[in-house]
Amino acid sequence: MVGQQAYSWWAWGSPAYIYQATVQIDNRDTMAEVALGRSNFVDNGENFYTAISIIQVVSANGTENFSDTTLAVWRQGMTSLSIQITVISAFAYGRLMLNYWS
């Protein structure tokens, strides 16, 4: 590994909200991973939902779209990556770690 970079976002939704972000990457071999760092309910009820996922990668393989359950991906020549945070009656803090191999 020759370097790392980290990003973080938060999303709040009552009743629901979907947040998407795209990060540009300089054509590098990259292992990307997303994770939730914090989830809290924001309404009086106890039912809430939070999720984070990688939804799109652009690399030497072309453009790939993923389901909302993809948490990590390795690609050569990655140029961009998009994430999605979904919250229902909740607050969520999510992060993206990029591990560079070129």
C-alpha positions in Angstrom: 0.0 0.0 0.0 1.3 3.4 -1.0 -1.2 5.7 0.6 -4.6 6.3 2.2 -7.4 8.8 2.1 -10.5 9.1 4.2 -13.8 10.9 3.8 -16.9 11.2 6.1 -20.5 12.4 5.8 -23.5 12.6 7.9 -27.2 12.3 7.0 -30.4 13.0 8.9 -33.8 12.0 8.0 -37.3 12.2 9.5 -39.1 10.4 8.1 -36.5 9.4 5.4 -33.5 10.8 3.4 -31.0 9.4 0.9 -27.6 11.1 0.6 -25.3 10.4 -2.3 -21.7 11.7 -2.8 -19.0 11.1 -5.5 -15.3 11.2 -4.9 -12.8 11.7 -7.7 -9.7 9.4 -7.7 -6.6 9.9 -9.8 -6.6 6.7 -11.9 -5.2 4.6 -9.1 -5.4 0.9 -8.0 -7.7 1.3 -5.0 -9.3 -0.8 -2.3 -12.4 1.2 -1.1 -14.4 0.4 2.0 -17.4 2.2 3.6 -18.7 1.8 7.2 -21.2 3.5 9.5 -19.6 5.1 12.5 -22.7 6.1 14.3 -26.5 5.6 14.1 -29.2 7.2 16.3 -32.9 7.4 16.1 -34.4 10.9 15.9 -38.1 10.4 16.4 -40.0 9.3 19.5 -40.4 5.8 18.2 -37.9 3.0 18.3 -38.0 2.0 14.7 -35.2 3.4 12.6 -32.9 2.4 9.7 -29.5 3.4 8.6 -27.2 2.0 5.8 -24.2 3.0 3.8 -23.0 1.4 0.5 -20.9 1.9 -2.5 -23.2 2.3 -5.4 -20.9 3.1 -8.4 -17.3 2.7 -9.4 -15.6 4.1 -12.5 -12.3 2.3 -13.3 -10.3 0.6 -16.0 -13.2 -1.9 -16.1 -15.6 0.8 -17.1 -18.7 2.0 -15.0 -20.1 -0.5 -12.6 -23.3 0.0 -10.6 -23.8 -1.9 -7.4 -26.7 -2.8 -5.1 -27.1 -1.0 -1.9 -25.3 -3.7 0.1 -21.8 -3.3 -1.3 -19.4 -2.3 1.4 -15.9 -2.9 -0.2 -14.5 -3.0 -3.7 -11.0 -3.4 -5.3 -10.4 -2.0 -8.8 -7.3 -1.1 -10.9 -7.3 2.4 -12.4 -10.2 3.7 -10.3 -11.2 7.3 -11.3 -14.4 7.8 -9.2 -16.5 6.2 -6.6 -20.1 7.0 -5.4 -21.5 6.2 -2.0 -25.1 6.3 -0.6 -26.2 6.8 3.0 -29.9 5.9 3.7 -31.6 7.0 6.9 -35.2 6.5 8.0 -36.1 8.4 11.3 -32.4 8.5 12.0 -29.1 10.3 12.1 -26.1 8.4 10.6 -22.4 9.2 10.3 -20.5 7.2 7.6 -17.0 7.0 6.3 -15.1 6.0 3.2 -11.5 4.7 3.3 -9.5 4.6 0.1 -6.4 2.4 0.2 -4.1 3.1 -2.7 -1.8 0.4 -4.2 -0.4 2.5 -7.1 
